[in-house]
Structures are given as structure tokens and as C-alpha cells.
Amino acid sequence: MKIAIMGAMPEEVAPILEKLANVEEVNYAKNKYYKATYKGTEVVVAYSKIGKVFSTLTASTMLQMFACDVLLFTGVAGGVNPQLKIGDLVVASKLAQHDLDITIFGHAHGYVPEGSVYVESDKDLVVLSKLVAQEMGVSVREGIIATGDQFVADETRKEFISSTFQADALEMEGASVAVVCDALSVPFFVLRSISDSADMDAGFNFEEFVQSSAKVSADFLMNMIDKLVAK
Ligand code: ADE
């Protein structure tokens, strides 16, 4: 097994890189990939840079060039579900692109012909996350994550994403990574910790909490990886 571990920003993968051995940096397509081992299992870690295009490129590279056979994404998100507070964890059951819009032709938001509005995460990985949460004594919400190329800091847009996609959280990379993994039949998992509530305070809160929330997500993911490499 070779595990791809992705984030979008340096803060999201830094806590993971610290824990790896035999780290080798490989430069490819204007990005850095860290080939390493963790407890004897091969891993490849990268942060893609923000947004759907960069995350698509990185996910494709992880699977096709580095031949990873499972992809785990860790990072932060804006909370949409009012029950989600800063630092809370969300595991994606399925993901959608909230900014994909050809509704003028009668299609649903997030849908293009031959695609689907939602892409589902790997069920076994979601089950594993629940086991890890139980063992750690932390609560993790399984929910819908909506992805788009915009930092949402606006109640109207947030409400649209909530009502159109029943989203619990939103971010800028998960659904594009999901589309790549689904197309290549590679199991994937998207984990996020809340950094803000996608409201008018979101910019301020994001800057304040991005690092601590990114670490919450990365530390949880490492506990999942402990289980995966022990299998
Ligand atoms: N990631 C974290 N917070 C976000 C927000 N408010 N909008 C988009 N992506 C985010």
C-alpha cells in the first residue's frame, strides 16, 4: 500500500511531515512532493496550493505519477451547519462542487452531463474514522462537504450552499480531489477541521485558527494512518 496524504496549504501537512522517516523531496509540475515512509509503509505527502485546479493536478499526480493506491485529504473548512464550532472535525460522506453552474440548461447545481452532483467517500475509511474518534474520545461529524473556488465570507452565499447541497461544511479542494479519485477508482477520504463559519467574520477567524484547526485534522488523520499501516 502506498498512501497519498494531501492538504492545500503548508499548515495542513506540516504536522504530518514531522512524523515521517526517509523524507525525499521530489519537484514535479511546479509542486513539491515528499516521498517518505511511516512505520515501514510508503507515503507521499503534498500540499496542492488552494483551489480546485491545483488540487486536481496534485491528486492526479499522486495517483498516476506516484502510484498511490489510497488518498487521504486533511485540512480546514468553513462551518455551514450551525452545530459546527471552530476546531470541530468533519468527515465527508460525499462532496459536491457548489460553483459548478450550468443551470441555465436545466441542470441541477453542481451537475454536468456524464458527471454527478455528489461523489461519495470510501465507506471503509469513514467507518475507520468513527472507530478512531471513539478511541480518542472526540466527536466527528459525518456530513456533506461543498467545494468551490471562492473563500466564502458571506451569509447569502453560505445559505445558498447550505440549502442547495445540504452542506455541513465548505472548502476549496475536496470535491475536485474526489472527482479525480472516483475517475481512477482509488479510495479516498476527506477530513476537515473548522477554522471559521463562512460568515462576515470568516477572514479574521480563518487567519486566527487556520494553524490550530489544521493541526486538529492532521493529528486525527495520523491516528487513522496508524490503523491503516497496522493492517
Ligand atoms: N476553508 C476554510 N474556511 C473557508 C471558507 N470560509 N471558504 C472557503 N474555504 C474555506
py3Dmol code that shows the C-alpha trace and the ligand (Angstrom):
import py3Dmol

protein = """\
ATOM      1  CA  MET A   1       0.000   0.000   0.000  1.00  0.00           C
ATOM      2  CA  LYS A   2       1.210   3.494  -0.863  1.00  0.00           C
ATOM      3  CA  ILE A   3      -0.728   6.295   0.855  1.00  0.00           C
ATOM      4  CA  ALA A   4      -1.208   9.777  -0.638  1.00  0.00           C
ATOM      5  CA  ILE A   5      -1.636  12.423   2.046  1.00  0.00           C
ATOM      6  CA  MET A   6      -2.803  15.777   0.744  1.00  0.00           C
ATOM      7  CA  GLY A   7      -3.564  19.217   2.065  1.00  0.00           C
ATOM      8  CA  ALA A   8      -3.992  22.516   0.252  1.00  0.00           C
ATOM      9  CA  MET A   9      -1.689  24.681   2.365  1.00  0.00           C
ATOM     10  CA  PRO A  10       1.650  24.132   4.121  1.00  0.00           C
ATOM     11  CA  GLU A  11      -0.019  24.404   7.560  1.00  0.00           C
ATOM     12  CA  GLU A  12      -2.252  21.455   6.684  1.00  0.00           C
ATOM     13  CA  VAL A  13       0.540  18.950   6.025  1.00  0.00           C
ATOM     14  CA  ALA A  14       3.339  20.275   8.303  1.00  0.00           C
ATOM     15  CA  PRO A  15       2.219  18.269  11.381  1.00  0.00           C
ATOM     16  CA  ILE A  16       2.266  15.119   9.233  1.00  0.00           C
ATOM     17  CA  LEU A  17       5.670  15.684   7.635  1.00  0.00           C
ATOM     18  CA  GLU A  18       7.214  15.949  11.102  1.00  0.00           C
ATOM     19  CA  LYS A  19       6.273  12.354  11.851  1.00  0.00           C
ATOM     20  CA  LEU A  20       7.718  10.707   8.734  1.00  0.00           C
ATOM     21  CA  ALA A  21      11.047   8.999   8.088  1.00  0.00           C
ATOM     22  CA  ASN A  22      13.287   8.849   4.983  1.00  0.00           C
ATOM     23  CA  VAL A  23      11.737  12.027   3.573  1.00  0.00           C
ATOM     24  CA  GLU A  24      12.803  12.778  -0.002  1.00  0.00           C
ATOM     25  CA  GLU A  25      11.606  15.912  -1.810  1.00  0.00           C
ATOM     26  CA  VAL A  26      10.638  15.480  -5.455  1.00  0.00           C
ATOM     27  CA  ASN A  27       9.790  18.508  -7.608  1.00  0.00           C
ATOM     28  CA  TYR A  28       7.172  17.901 -10.254  1.00  0.00           C
ATOM     29  CA  ALA A  29       4.806  20.188 -12.196  1.00  0.00           C
ATOM     30  CA  LYS A  30       5.781  23.237 -10.121  1.00  0.00           C
ATOM     31  CA  ASN A  31       4.990  21.484  -6.845  1.00  0.00           C
ATOM     32  CA  LYS A  32       6.856  19.640  -4.111  1.00  0.00           C
ATOM     33  CA  TYR A  33       6.070  16.015  -3.288  1.00  0.00           C
ATOM     34  CA  TYR A  34       7.541  14.372  -0.210  1.00  0.00           C
ATOM     35  CA  LYS A  35       8.172  10.649  -0.615  1.00  0.00           C
ATOM     36  CA  ALA A  36       8.655   9.068   2.788  1.00  0.00           C
ATOM     37  CA  THR A  37       7.898   6.098   4.983  1.00  0.00           C
ATOM     38  CA  TYR A  38       5.727   5.848   8.067  1.00  0.00           C
ATOM     39  CA  LYS A  39       6.190   2.748  10.204  1.00  0.00           C
ATOM     40  CA  GLY A  40       7.533   0.969   7.130  1.00  0.00           C
ATOM     41  CA  THR A  41       4.682   1.947   4.776  1.00  0.00           C
ATOM     42  CA  GLU A  42       5.352   4.173   1.763  1.00  0.00           C
ATOM     43  CA  VAL A  43       3.596   7.553   1.804  1.00  0.00           C
ATOM     44  CA  VAL A  44       3.636  10.598  -0.479  1.00  0.00           C
ATOM     45  CA  VAL A  45       2.720  13.954   1.050  1.00  0.00           C
ATOM     46  CA  ALA A  46       1.964  17.213  -0.761  1.00  0.00           C
ATOM     47  CA  TYR A  47       0.075  20.435  -0.364  1.00  0.00           C
ATOM     48  CA  SER A  48      -1.526  21.364  -3.642  1.00  0.00           C
ATOM     49  CA  LYS A  49      -1.980  25.126  -3.220  1.00  0.00           C
ATOM     50  CA  ILE A  50      -5.500  26.482  -2.839  1.00  0.00           C
ATOM     51  CA  GLY A  51      -8.414  25.700  -5.154  1.00  0.00           C
ATOM     52  CA  LYS A  52      -9.937  23.090  -7.432  1.00  0.00           C
ATOM     53  CA  VAL A  53      -7.421  23.321 -10.280  1.00  0.00           C
ATOM     54  CA  PHE A  54      -4.285  22.925  -8.155  1.00  0.00           C
ATOM     55  CA  SER A  55      -5.854  20.178  -6.052  1.00  0.00           C
ATOM     56  CA  THR A  56      -6.930  18.308  -9.198  1.00  0.00           C
ATOM     57  CA  LEU A  57      -3.379  18.474 -10.531  1.00  0.00           C
ATOM     58  CA  THR A  58      -1.889  17.261  -7.259  1.00  0.00           C
ATOM     59  CA  ALA A  59      -4.385  14.444  -6.749  1.00  0.00           C
ATOM     60  CA  SER A  60      -3.836  13.229 -10.338  1.00  0.00           C
ATOM     61  CA  THR A  61      -0.075  13.342  -9.837  1.00  0.00           C
ATOM     62  CA  MET A  62      -0.299  11.444  -6.547  1.00  0.00           C
ATOM     63  CA  LEU A  63      -2.262   8.656  -8.197  1.00  0.00           C
ATOM     64  CA  GLN A  64      -0.790   8.488 -11.675  1.00  0.00           C
ATOM     65  CA  MET A  65       2.844   9.528 -11.268  1.00  0.00           C
ATOM     66  CA  PHE A  66       3.469   8.310  -7.705  1.00  0.00           C
ATOM     67  CA  ALA A  67       1.097   5.334  -7.997  1.00  0.00           C
ATOM     68  CA  CYS A  68      -0.590   5.852  -4.632  1.00  0.00           C
ATOM     69  CA  ASP A  69      -3.493   3.492  -4.025  1.00  0.00           C
ATOM     70  CA  VAL A  70      -5.410   5.417  -1.389  1.00  0.00           C
ATOM     71  CA  LEU A  71      -5.736   9.197  -0.911  1.00  0.00           C
ATOM     72  CA  LEU A  72      -6.357  10.966   2.396  1.00  0.00           C
ATOM     73  CA  PHE A  73      -7.030  14.704   2.485  1.00  0.00           C
ATOM     74  CA  THR A  74      -6.603  16.792   5.619  1.00  0.00           C
ATOM     75  CA  GLY A  75      -7.259  20.476   6.214  1.00  0.00           C
ATOM     76  CA  VAL A  76      -9.618  23.185   7.385  1.00  0.00           C
ATOM     77  CA  ALA A  77     -13.117  24.214   6.322  1.00  0.00           C
ATOM     78  CA  GLY A  78     -15.753  26.831   6.907  1.00  0.00           C
ATOM     79  CA  GLY A  79     -18.632  25.539   9.013  1.00  0.00           C
ATOM     80  CA  VAL A  80     -22.095  25.704   7.439  1.00  0.00           C
ATOM     81  CA  ASN A  81     -24.031  23.523   9.892  1.00  0.00           C
ATOM     82  CA  PRO A  82     -24.616  25.807  12.899  1.00  0.00           C
ATOM     83  CA  GLN A  83     -23.707  22.961  15.250  1.00  0.00           C
ATOM     84  CA  LEU A  84     -20.132  23.020  13.965  1.00  0.00           C
ATOM     85  CA  LYS A  85     -17.749  25.153  16.011  1.00  0.00           C
ATOM     86  CA  ILE A  86     -14.134  26.137  15.401  1.00  0.00           C
ATOM     87  CA  GLY A  87     -11.869  23.117  15.863  1.00  0.00           C
ATOM     88  CA  ASP A  88     -14.647  20.543  15.284  1.00  0.00           C
ATOM     89  CA  LEU A  89     -13.942  17.701  12.856  1.00  0.00           C
ATOM     90  CA  VAL A  90     -15.985  16.876   9.757  1.00  0.00           C
ATOM     91  CA  VAL A  91     -15.615  13.734   7.669  1.00  0.00           C
ATOM     92  CA  ALA A  92     -17.083  13.955   4.168  1.00  0.00           C
ATOM     93  CA  SER A  93     -19.733  11.363   3.395  1.00  0.00           C
ATOM     94  CA  LYS A  94     -19.940  12.909  -0.080  1.00  0.00           C
ATOM     95  CA  LEU A  95     -18.776  16.057  -1.800  1.00  0.00           C
ATOM     96  CA  ALA A  96     -20.132  18.468  -4.428  1.00  0.00           C
ATOM     97  CA  GLN A  97     -18.856  21.457  -6.410  1.00  0.00           C
ATOM     98  CA  HIS A  98     -21.028  24.370  -5.289  1.00  0.00           C
ATOM     99  CA  ASP A  99     -19.744  26.728  -8.011  1.00  0.00           C
ATOM    100  CA  LEU A 100     -20.353  24.390 -10.961  1.00  0.00           C
ATOM    101  CA  ASP A 101     -23.353  26.006 -12.625  1.00  0.00           C
ATOM    102  CA  ILE A 102     -24.958  25.199 -15.970  1.00  0.00           C
ATOM    103  CA  THR A 103     -28.448  25.577 -14.501  1.00  0.00           C
ATOM    104  CA  ILE A 104     -29.366  27.772 -17.493  1.00  0.00           C
ATOM    105  CA  PHE A 105     -29.615  24.492 -19.462  1.00  0.00           C
ATOM    106  CA  GLY A 106     -31.962  22.921 -16.935  1.00  0.00           C
ATOM    107  CA  HIS A 107     -29.364  21.001 -14.943  1.00  0.00           C
ATOM    108  CA  ALA A 108     -29.070  20.895 -11.170  1.00  0.00           C
ATOM    109  CA  HIS A 109     -26.431  22.982  -9.431  1.00  0.00           C
ATOM    110  CA  GLY A 110     -23.161  21.035  -9.316  1.00  0.00           C
ATOM    111  CA  TYR A 111     -24.109  18.799 -12.243  1.00  0.00           C
ATOM    112  CA  VAL A 112     -22.595  18.476 -15.694  1.00  0.00           C
ATOM    113  CA  PRO A 113     -23.587  15.779 -18.222  1.00  0.00           C
ATOM    114  CA  GLU A 114     -21.813  12.475 -17.577  1.00  0.00           C
ATOM    115  CA  GLY A 115     -20.872  13.663 -14.107  1.00  0.00           C
ATOM    116  CA  SER A 116     -22.826  13.591 -10.848  1.00  0.00           C
ATOM    117  CA  VAL A 117     -23.653  16.249  -8.266  1.00  0.00           C
ATOM    118  CA  TYR A 118     -22.077  14.273  -5.404  1.00  0.00           C
ATOM    119  CA  VAL A 119     -19.056  11.968  -5.199  1.00  0.00           C
ATOM    120  CA  GLU A 120     -19.090   9.559  -2.248  1.00  0.00           C
ATOM    121  CA  SER A 121     -16.100   8.932   0.003  1.00  0.00           C
ATOM    122  CA  ASP A 122     -14.794   5.448   0.646  1.00  0.00           C
ATOM    123  CA  LYS A 123     -17.137   3.858   3.184  1.00  0.00           C
ATOM    124  CA  ASP A 124     -14.455   1.771   4.921  1.00  0.00           C
ATOM    125  CA  LEU A 125     -12.374   4.874   5.591  1.00  0.00           C
ATOM    126  CA  VAL A 126     -15.416   6.657   7.028  1.00  0.00           C
ATOM    127  CA  VAL A 127     -16.032   3.657   9.302  1.00  0.00           C
ATOM    128  CA  LEU A 128     -12.361   3.697  10.331  1.00  0.00           C
ATOM    129  CA  SER A 129     -12.639   7.399  11.215  1.00  0.00           C
ATOM    130  CA  LYS A 130     -15.537   6.620  13.560  1.00  0.00           C
ATOM    131  CA  LEU A 131     -13.517   3.933  15.302  1.00  0.00           C
ATOM    132  CA  VAL A 132     -10.592   6.328  15.737  1.00  0.00           C
ATOM    133  CA  ALA A 133     -12.925   9.051  17.036  1.00  0.00           C
ATOM    134  CA  GLN A 134     -14.364   6.636  19.568  1.00  0.00           C
ATOM    135  CA  GLU A 135     -10.917   5.568  20.747  1.00  0.00           C
ATOM    136  CA  MET A 136      -9.751   9.188  21.004  1.00  0.00           C
ATOM    137  CA  GLY A 137     -12.958  10.239  22.753  1.00  0.00           C
ATOM    138  CA  VAL A 138     -13.582  13.023  20.256  1.00  0.00           C
ATOM    139  CA  SER A 139     -16.670  13.673  18.195  1.00  0.00           C
ATOM    140  CA  VAL A 140     -16.506  13.721  14.414  1.00  0.00           C
ATOM    141  CA  ARG A 141     -19.459  14.752  12.263  1.00  0.00           C
ATOM    142  CA  GLU A 142     -20.062  12.816   9.073  1.00  0.00           C
ATOM    143  CA  GLY A 143     -21.527  15.258   6.593  1.00  0.00           C
ATOM    144  CA  ILE A 144     -21.669  16.784   3.154  1.00  0.00           C
ATOM    145  CA  ILE A 145     -18.797  18.996   2.062  1.00  0.00           C
ATOM    146  CA  ALA A 146     -19.264  21.587  -0.692  1.00  0.00           C
ATOM    147  CA  THR A 147     -16.254  22.802  -2.654  1.00  0.00           C
ATOM    148  CA  GLY A 148     -15.774  25.892  -4.789  1.00  0.00           C
ATOM    149  CA  ASP A 149     -13.145  28.336  -5.975  1.00  0.00           C
ATOM    150  CA  GLN A 150     -14.097  31.031  -3.515  1.00  0.00           C
ATOM    151  CA  PHE A 151     -13.421  31.806   0.117  1.00  0.00           C
ATOM    152  CA  VAL A 152     -16.948  32.189   1.464  1.00  0.00           C
ATOM    153  CA  ALA A 153     -17.373  35.017   3.941  1.00  0.00           C
ATOM    154  CA  ASP A 154     -20.952  35.907   3.218  1.00  0.00           C
ATOM    155  CA  GLU A 155     -24.250  34.776   4.774  1.00  0.00           C
ATOM    156  CA  THR A 156     -26.169  34.801   1.478  1.00  0.00           C
ATOM    157  CA  ARG A 157     -23.686  32.557  -0.326  1.00  0.00           C
ATOM    158  CA  LYS A 158     -23.415  30.314   2.732  1.00  0.00           C
ATOM    159  CA  GLU A 159     -27.208  29.959   2.877  1.00  0.00           C
ATOM    160  CA  PHE A 160     -27.317  29.097  -0.849  1.00  0.00           C
ATOM    161  CA  ILE A 161     -24.693  26.361  -0.369  1.00  0.00           C
ATOM    162  CA  SER A 162     -26.497  25.052   2.691  1.00  0.00           C
ATOM    163  CA  SER A 163     -29.926  24.846   1.076  1.00  0.00           C
ATOM    164  CA  THR A 164     -28.790  23.698  -2.387  1.00  0.00           C
ATOM    165  CA  PHE A 165     -26.334  20.981  -1.327  1.00  0.00           C
ATOM    166  CA  GLN A 166     -27.377  20.294   2.310  1.00  0.00           C
ATOM    167  CA  ALA A 167     -23.725  21.037   3.061  1.00  0.00           C
ATOM    168  CA  ASP A 168     -22.325  20.851   6.574  1.00  0.00           C
ATOM    169  CA  ALA A 169     -19.030  22.475   5.670  1.00  0.00           C
ATOM    170  CA  LEU A 170     -17.398  24.156   2.706  1.00  0.00           C
ATOM    171  CA  GLU A 171     -13.878  24.453   1.399  1.00  0.00           C
ATOM    172  CA  MET A 172     -11.946  24.766  -1.855  1.00  0.00           C
ATOM    173  CA  GLU A 173     -10.442  21.378  -2.793  1.00  0.00           C
ATOM    174  CA  GLY A 174     -12.344  18.330  -1.537  1.00  0.00           C
ATOM    175  CA  ALA A 175     -14.769  17.726  -4.409  1.00  0.00           C
ATOM    176  CA  SER A 176     -12.122  18.123  -7.109  1.00  0.00           C
ATOM    177  CA  VAL A 177      -9.902  15.576  -5.348  1.00  0.00           C
ATOM    178  CA  ALA A 178     -12.966  13.331  -5.039  1.00  0.00           C
ATOM    179  CA  VAL A 179     -13.663  13.544  -8.780  1.00  0.00           C
ATOM    180  CA  VAL A 180     -10.078  12.508  -9.591  1.00  0.00           C
ATOM    181  CA  CYS A 181     -10.103   9.573  -7.156  1.00  0.00           C
ATOM    182  CA  ASP A 182     -13.520   8.422  -8.342  1.00  0.00           C
ATOM    183  CA  ALA A 183     -12.438   8.573 -12.002  1.00  0.00           C
ATOM    184  CA  LEU A 184      -9.335   6.489 -11.229  1.00  0.00           C
ATOM    185  CA  SER A 185     -11.187   4.125  -8.837  1.00  0.00           C
ATOM    186  CA  VAL A 186      -8.931   4.980  -5.894  1.00  0.00           C
ATOM    187  CA  PRO A 187     -10.480   5.039  -2.401  1.00  0.00           C
ATOM    188  CA  PHE A 188     -10.344   8.479  -0.794  1.00  0.00           C
ATOM    189  CA  PHE A 189     -11.262  10.260   2.380  1.00  0.00           C
ATOM    190  CA  VAL A 190     -11.626  13.990   3.171  1.00  0.00           C
ATOM    191  CA  LEU A 191     -11.220  15.236   6.720  1.00  0.00           C
ATOM    192  CA  ARG A 192     -11.581  18.874   7.755  1.00  0.00           C
ATOM    193  CA  SER A 193     -11.469  20.827  10.973  1.00  0.00           C
ATOM    194  CA  ILE A 194     -13.499  24.018  11.193  1.00  0.00           C
ATOM    195  CA  SER A 195     -11.497  27.266  11.039  1.00  0.00           C
ATOM    196  CA  ASP A 196     -14.409  29.710  10.612  1.00  0.00           C
ATOM    197  CA  SER A 197     -18.138  29.837   9.928  1.00  0.00           C
ATOM    198  CA  ALA A 198     -18.062  31.206   6.351  1.00  0.00           C
ATOM    199  CA  ASP A 199     -19.722  34.389   7.640  1.00  0.00           C
ATOM    200  CA  MET A 200     -18.601  38.008   7.776  1.00  0.00           C
ATOM    201  CA  ASP A 201     -16.013  37.145  10.458  1.00  0.00           C
ATOM    202  CA  ALA A 202     -14.607  34.299   8.374  1.00  0.00           C
ATOM    203  CA  GLY A 203     -11.497  36.078   7.093  1.00  0.00           C
ATOM    204  CA  PHE A 204     -10.469  37.131  10.579  1.00  0.00           C
ATOM    205  CA  ASN A 205     -11.294  33.761  12.162  1.00  0.00           C
ATOM    206  CA  PHE A 206      -9.549  31.833   9.397  1.00  0.00           C
ATOM    207  CA  GLU A 207      -6.300  33.713   9.967  1.00  0.00           C
ATOM    208  CA  GLU A 208      -6.560  33.200  13.697  1.00  0.00           C
ATOM    209  CA  PHE A 209      -7.461  29.491  13.664  1.00  0.00           C
ATOM    210  CA  VAL A 210      -6.063  28.014  10.450  1.00  0.00           C
ATOM    211  CA  GLN A 211      -2.978  26.623  12.138  1.00  0.00           C
ATOM    212  CA  SER A 212      -4.641  25.143  15.239  1.00  0.00           C
ATOM    213  CA  SER A 213      -7.538  23.647  13.280  1.00  0.00           C
ATOM    214  CA  ALA A 214      -5.181  22.259  10.612  1.00  0.00           C
ATOM    215  CA  LYS A 215      -3.305  20.500  13.411  1.00  0.00           C
ATOM    216  CA  VAL A 216      -6.508  19.030  14.867  1.00  0.00           C
ATOM    217  CA  SER A 217      -7.267  17.498  11.478  1.00  0.00           C
ATOM    218  CA  ALA A 218      -3.694  16.318  10.799  1.00  0.00           C
ATOM    219  CA  ASP A 219      -3.342  14.720  14.242  1.00  0.00           C
ATOM    220  CA  PHE A 220      -6.611  12.854  13.795  1.00  0.00           C
ATOM    221  CA  LEU A 221      -5.555  11.665  10.351  1.00  0.00           C
ATOM    222  CA  MET A 222      -2.262  10.353  11.755  1.00  0.00           C
ATOM    223  CA  ASN A 223      -4.255   8.193  14.174  1.00  0.00           C
ATOM    224  CA  MET A 224      -6.183   6.807  11.212  1.00  0.00           C
ATOM    225  CA  ILE A 225      -2.936   6.168   9.346  1.00  0.00           C
ATOM    226  CA  ASP A 226      -1.643   4.273  12.396  1.00  0.00           C
ATOM    227  CA  LYS A 227      -4.558   1.888  11.946  1.00  0.00           C
ATOM    228  CA  LEU A 228      -4.120   1.622   8.167  1.00  0.00           C
ATOM    229  CA  VAL A 229      -0.425   0.758   8.335  1.00  0.00           C
ATOM    230  CA  ALA A 230      -1.038  -1.797  11.100  1.00  0.00           C
ATOM    231  CA  LYS A 231      -3.483  -3.759   8.898  1.00  0.00           C
TER     232      LYS A 231
END
"""
ligand_1 = """\
10
ADE
N -11.705 26.969 4.102
C -11.802 27.343 5.383
N -12.728 28.304 5.528
C -13.231 28.540 4.295
C -14.217 29.427 3.795
N -14.877 30.253 4.595
N -14.461 29.397 2.461
C -13.802 28.556 1.653
N -12.859 27.706 2.066
C -12.574 27.686 3.381
"""
view = py3Dmol.view(width=600, height=400)
view.addModel(protein, "pdb")
view.setStyle({"model": 0}, {"cartoon": {"style": "trace"}})
view.addModel(ligand_1, "xyz")
view.setStyle({"model": 1}, {"stick": {}})
view.zoomTo()
view.show()
